[in-house]
């Protein structure tokens, strides 16, 4: 078993429960960790045998562009698309981080982490 990590995917999106968040948007970072059997690609050196992190990025980018009220919902959508695209994985973990959430306090970020 091995892991592919695609970390620090920086995107601007419009998620949140407040109307202003749908208009103004905010900065997000998405991290993906995929655990799978990497013995075939490690021997073949063939991208068709591997977890293509360009596809991982494209899935994240596409799902982050679809507005949701909750980052948990976005994270679960990303997870579902990744599982569908890479069915032979053992575990996929998706972390969606929202910077400067609209909270009455000094909070740098909030995160939702889902895995399956």
Beta strands, then each sheet from edge to edge (+ up, - down):
strand 1: 2-13
strand 2: 26-36
strand 3: 89-99
strand 4: 109-115
sheet 1: 1+ 2- 3+ 4-
end
